[in-house]
Amino acid sequence: MIVAHAPVEVFDEIDSTILEARRRAERGEAGPVWLIARRQSAGRGRRGRAWISFDGNLLATYLFATRHPPTTVALLGFATGVALAETMDASLGAGRATLKWPNDVFIDGAKASGIMLDSGSLDPQTTWVALAFGVNLSAAPKAIDQPTISLRQVLPPDAPAPEPLTFLAALRPRLEGWAERLEREGFEPLRQAWLARAHGLGRDVRVMQGEQAIEGRISGLSGRGELELETLNGLRLIAAGDVLLPSAT
């Protein structure tokens, strides 16, 4: 799904790399290609939330076509999270980056990166997929629903923040490797790698699904990527929702 030879296109400014990916896919152009923006004027996160862009951050979308089933494609978000965390650790030290279900990378309890997937049909057998993520390398937005952080804030004062394309170059082989393992070995190795970094594992949380709140303790990750939540009424598998920890409410 993630190929090593995919070219990289860089935009000085664009509305959103994931919107550009959708436009291309709807014209029948499905890459593979990396779309990178130095600035975005209409970046969006999950559930339509605004994602504010800053110069020096990585704003990326990988567009590709696949015949893998949607269930497999959805697991690519976990592969991206693990690869991002490994790349951050290379700069910050082992184990510094953690993963908050379903699609956030945390450093020191604050959000440093978010991941999104978009997709659609090219033909009855083929799906286009846009894998998008932003990484706070030089600065972090403040006006969102949880604490945020950038790599610049936690690096030594004399250590420059990674340049976006340099960070992408370090990320790509890690992402390619995890995507290949997912295809070859299934989800279990990736599930274990994700759980080893799981933010909030064993802690009481509230999961918001629209206006409904579900309270429980995070106990694991299912073989389909669902959050395992121990509640007063037993184990619940959460396929979608926003997880709120006491420190991130």
N, C-alpha and C positions, 0 to 999 in steps of 0.2 A: 504493500500500500504506500509506503514511503520509499521513494527511489533516490539513489545517491546522485544521479545525473540531472536531476530537475534544475532548471535554470532559476535565477533570482532576478526579479524585476523590482527596482526601487523607485518610489514616487516621493518627490519632495513634499507634496500635499495631495490628499485625496479625501473623499468623504469617509470611506471605510474600506479596508482591504477585503473584508468579508462580503460587502456589497459589490465590490468590483468582481470578486470571484463568482457571485451569483449572476451578475450581468454576463460574464463570459460564458458560464455554463448554459445559460438560457439561449446563447447564440450557438451552442454546440461546441464551445472551446473548453475542454476540461483538463488542460495541462498534460502532464504534471508541471506545476510551476509554483514558485514561492513569490508572493506579493508582499512587499515590505513598504511601509510608509514612515517617513520621518515625522509627519504630522497628519492627524485625521481631524476633519471638521465635523464628522457625525458618527464617531465611534460608539458602539453599543456593546453592552455586556449581556448577561443572561436576563431573560424576562423584560427586555427592552430598556434596561437601565443604561444611562449614559456612561461611557468610558472616556474619561478626559485624557487627552494625549499631551505629552511633554516632549520637547526636544531631548534626544539622548536615550529615550526608552525604545524598546523593541515592540513594534506593532506589525504582526505577521499573520498571513493566511497562506496555507498550503492547499492548492486546488488539485484534485486528481479524480480519475474515474476508476470504478471498481465493480466487480461482480460478486464481491463478498456480501453476505446477508447483512441487513441493518443491525442485527444483534452483535455481529463481529465489529462492524464499523463503529458502533457506539463505544466499544471497549477501547478504541484508540484514544479516547480522552484520558483514560488511566495511564496508557503508555506515555502520553505527552506529559502528564503530571510527574511521573517518575523521572523521565528524561530531563525535564526542567529542574527538578530538585537536585538531580545528580550534577547538572551543569552549575547550578548555584553553589553546591557544596565544593566544587572544584576551586571556587574563589574564596569561599567563606570557611571551609573546614567541614569534615565529615559529620553528617547528621544534623546540620544546622537547619536545613529546609524540611518542612513537613507538608502533609497533604490533607486538605480539608474536603470532605465529600460534598458535592460530586466533582468539583472542577477548579479548586483554588490551590495555589501553592503559598505556603506561609513561611515567614522567617520571624523567629522570636515572637510568635503569637499574632502576627499581623500579615495582611494579604500583600504578597509581592507579585502575584501573577494570577490571571484568570484565563480559562479555556472555554471555547465554544465550538460546536459543530453545527454545520448547516448542510443540507443535502437535497437532492431532487433526482428525478428520473431523466436519463438521457434516451433510453429505449427500454423495452420490456425486460432486458437482462442486465442493463448497466445503470449504475447510479453515479452521479457526480457528488463529491464530498468536498466541503470547505472546512478545513481544520484551522481555527483561528485562536490566537492567544496574544496577550499583551504582557510584557515583563517590565516592572518598574526598575530600571537600571539606574537612572540619574535622579529621578524625582517620583514622588507618590501623590496621587490625588487625595484630597482630604474629605470632600463632600460625598462620601458613600456610606453604606449602611454597616460598615465594620472598620476596625483599625487597618491602616495601610502602612507600608514601609517600602523603601527602595534599597537596592544593594549599596548605593552611595552612602546611606545612613549607617550601615553596619561594617563597611570596609574601613581599614585604617586611614587616617587623614591624608597620608601621603600616597595612598593607592588609588589610582583613577578608577572610576566606574567603567565596566566593560563597554566598549563600543557595540552598538546593536548588531552590526554584521559580524563582528568578532564573536559575540555571544552566540549568534545563530550558527556560525561555523562550528563552534564547540558543541552545540546542541544536536546538530543534524545526525552525526554518527550514533549518538546515544538513542535518539528517536528511531532512526532506521533499525537499530539493533533490537529494540523492544518491539517494534511493529513486526519485524521478521520472526521473533520468538512467539509472538501472539499467533501468527499464521501457522507456524510450525508445531508449537507445543501446546497451543490453547491458552486459556486465561490463567491457569493456576500459577505458573511462575510469576506472572505480572501481578496477580492478586496478592501473592505473598510479599513481593517487593513493595507494593502499595501499602499493605497493612503494616509493614515495618516502619513506615513513616506516617501512619495515620494520626492526624491531629484530632484530639478529643477521644481517642479510643479509651473505653472504660469510664468515661465521664457522662454525667447527666446533661441532657440537651433538650431543646425544644425544636421540633421540626415543623415549619410552617408550610402548609399546602393550601394556598389561597388564604382564606380566613380561618381555616381549621388548624389548630395546634395539636401536635402529638408529642407527648413528653415521654422520655425514657432514657436509657443508658446505651451508648454505642458499644456494641459487642463484636462487630466484625463486618465483613463484606461478603456478600453471597457470590456464588459462581456465575451469576449474571450481572454483577456489578451493583446490586441493590445494597443499600445500607441496612445492616442488621441492627435492630433497635429492641432492647429488652424493655418492655412496658409492664405496667401492673397487670395487664391482661395477657401477658406472654410475649413471645417473639413476634415482631412485625418486620416485614421487608418493605423498605421505602424505595420506590423507583424514581421519585421526583420530589423535590422540596428544597427549602432553604433551612440549613442547620444553624441554630443559634446556640452558642455556648455561653455560659455565664459571663465570660470576659468579652464577648462580642455581641451583646444584646443591645 
